[in-house]
Amino acid sequence: MADTIEELAGTSVLFRSGDGAPVRDERDATDLIGESMFRGARWVVLPAECLPEDFFRLRTRLAGTVVQKFANYRMGLAVIGDINHHVEASDSLRDFVRESNRGTQLWFLSDTEAFRTRLAGLRG
């Protein structure tokens, strides 16, 4: 299944397919951002299964590298899916997720409907 673009609450959003290319490193993040910008998107919705286990182990710094890349390009990122087993295993990750969800750049949400609701709240 291919990535899709949708217009939501006046914002163009790229939805990465669950079987799409994973984001394993900074280069993959840059490629995804480039594709998104080329297609006019301001947000990327990325299924959690497209991220490696190392993303959820903050000591690897992969999450920080990927998130910083999105921030540098002023591109929003929403990680969608069940990450509870990761959060339960790490106080640091739990804090990172909580703080991210308070902002407007990076969200960890359970499903795309939660994303749609949250984005509409930003624009409303």
N, C-alpha and C positions, 0 to 999 in steps of 0.2 A: 504494500500500500504506500502511496506517495505522500509526501508532506503536503499539507493544504494551507491555504491562506483564507482567513475569514475576517470580515469587518465586524468588530464588536464594540459597541458603545463609542463609535467614532474612531476606533483604533484598529489598525491592521495587525493581525496576529498570525504568526506561522505556527501551525500545529505539527510537530515532528511525529511521524508515524512510529508506533511502538516497535515496528520491525525496521525502522530507519537506522542510519549509521549512528553508532554510539559516540558519545563525547568522552574520549579516553584521556585527552591531554589538551594543552593550550592550543595546539594547531587545529584539533577538531573543533574546539570552541570558536576559534577564529573563522574556520570554514563555515560553521553554522551561522555565525553573525553575518558573514559576507553574503551567504545565500539569502538570509532574512532581509538584509538591507537592499539587496538587488531586487527582491520581490516586494519591497515597500513596507515590510513589517516593522513595528516598533516593539513588539513583544514576541517571545518564543515560549511555547508551551512544550515542555520536554518530559516525556514519560520517565519515571524513576528508573525503569529497566534499561534505559539508554545510557545510564551512568554506571561506571564500574564501582565495585565495593570500595575502592580507595577514595572515591569522592566523599563517602560518608565517614571516613577515618580522617578527621581534621589534621592529625599530625603529618599526613602525607602532603598537605598543602595544596592538593589538587582542587578542592572546593574553592579555596581562596583565589587560586590562579584563574579558574574558570569564571568565578563571580566577578573578579576584578576586570577581566576582559570585557564582560558584558557591561559593566559600569562605565568603563572607558569609552565605549561606543554608545552610551546612553540607551542601551537596549534592555528592556525588562525581560526577566527570566522567571518562569513558573515551573517548578518541578512538581509533577502530578503523579500521585500514586501512594501506596502504602509504604511508608518508611519507618513505621513504628518499631520494628525490630532493631533498626539502626539507632533510633532515638533512645530506646530503652537501654541500649548497651553503652551509651556515652552521654554523660552529663554535659560535656562540651558541645556535642552536636545538638542536644536538646536546647541549650541556651542559644546556639547559633540559629536554629530554626525559629525559636520564639522571637528573637530580635529581628530576623529577616522578615518575618510575617508582620511586624509592626511597621515596616517601611513600605516604600513604593517601587522598589527596584527588583527585589527577589522574594518570591513566595514559595512555600512548600504547602501544597494543598492536596486534598484527598482525591479530587476528580475535576473534570473539566467544567462541570456545572458550578462548583465552588469558585473556579477561576472566573467564569462568566459573571457571577454575582459580585465578586470582589472588584473586577475591572469596571463594571457598571457603577459601583459605589465610588470609584475614583473619579469618574467622569460626571457623576450626577450631582 
